Amino acid sequence: MLWPRPPAGLDLTGWDKLNHAIAFAGPALAGLLTRRRPGVRSATLLLASLLAWGGLLELLQSRLPPRQGDWADLLADAVGLGVGALAYVGLRRLRAVRRSSG
């Protein structure tokens, strides 16, 4: 994330913004699934921390030639966090349905 020139092999989709969303959806989902204290407060803290991490990375990239920070990248990170959170909610609902029918 802070290399002056990221390796081409890290470009999973060919679209930088989608790469950002994927890069943040995974940690969001994993973090939500592995929290010790479930609840809205811990989920909000986790997602806010990941978004702050994304913001810090963009700030650091703006100081690293030839890289540049990009607000659109941070927005893509936030979209990824939302996708990860929605996946978490979906998995919780699926688990609840399976428990009630099992």
C-alpha positions in Angstrom: 0.0 0.0 0.0 2.9 2.3 0.5 5.3 1.1 -2.2 6.3 3.8 -4.6 5.1 1.6 -7.5 2.7 -1.2 -6.5 3.4 -4.6 -8.2 1.1 -5.2 -11.2 0.1 -8.6 -9.7 -1.8 -6.8 -7.0 -4.3 -5.3 -9.5 -7.0 -8.0 -9.1 -9.7 -6.4 -11.2 -8.2 -3.8 -13.5 -10.1 -1.0 -11.8 -8.4 0.7 -8.8 -11.6 1.6 -7.0 -12.9 -1.9 -7.1 -9.6 -3.1 -5.8 -9.9 -0.7 -2.9 -13.5 -1.9 -2.1 -12.4 -5.5 -2.1 -9.3 -4.7 0.0 -11.6 -3.3 2.7 -14.6 -5.6 2.4 -12.5 -8.6 3.5 -11.1 -7.1 6.7 -14.4 -5.7 7.6 -16.2 -9.0 7.3 -13.3 -10.9 9.1 -13.2 -8.3 11.8 -17.0 -8.4 12.4 -17.0 -12.2 12.4 -14.2 -12.4 15.0 -15.2 -9.7 17.5 -15.1 -10.6 21.1 -17.9 -8.2 22.0 -20.7 -8.4 19.5 -22.9 -5.3 19.2 -23.4 -2.1 17.3 -20.8 -0.2 19.3 -18.0 -2.6 18.7 -19.0 -2.9 15.0 -19.0 0.8 14.6 -15.6 1.2 16.3 -14.1 -1.5 14.1 -15.5 0.0 10.8 -14.5 3.5 11.9 -11.0 2.3 12.7 -10.7 0.6 9.3 -11.9 3.8 7.6 -9.3 5.8 9.6 -6.6 3.3 8.4 -7.7 3.9 4.8 -7.5 7.7 5.4 -4.1 7.4 6.9 -2.9 5.3 3.9 -4.2 7.9 1.5 -2.5 10.7 3.5 0.8 8.8 3.5 0.5 8.0 -0.2 0.1 11.8 -0.9 3.6 12.2 0.6 5.2 9.4 -1.4 6.3 10.3 -4.9 5.1 9.2 -7.4 2.0 8.1 -5.5 -0.8 10.4 -4.7 -3.6 10.3 -2.1 -7.1 10.2 -3.6 -10.5 11.0 -1.9 -12.2 8.7 -4.3 -10.0 5.8 -3.1 -11.1 6.6 0.5 -14.7 6.5 -0.7 -14.1 3.2 -2.4 -12.7 1.9 0.9 -15.9 3.0 2.7 -18.0 1.2 0.1 -15.9 -1.9 0.7 -16.6 -1.5 4.4 -20.3 -1.3 3.7 -20.2 -4.4 1.6 -18.3 -6.3 4.3 -20.9 -5.2 6.9 -23.8 -6.2 4.6 -22.1 -9.6 4.1 -21.8 -10.0 7.9 -25.5 -9.2 8.4 -26.4 -11.7 5.7 -24.3 -14.4 7.2 -25.8 -13.8 10.6 -29.4 -14.0 9.2 -28.5 -17.2 7.4 -27.1 -18.7 10.5 -30.3 -17.7 12.5 -32.5 -19.3 9.8 -30.5 -22.5 9.9 -30.7 -22.7 13.7 -34.4 -22.1 13.8 -35.1 -24.7 11.1 -32.6 -27.3 12.3 
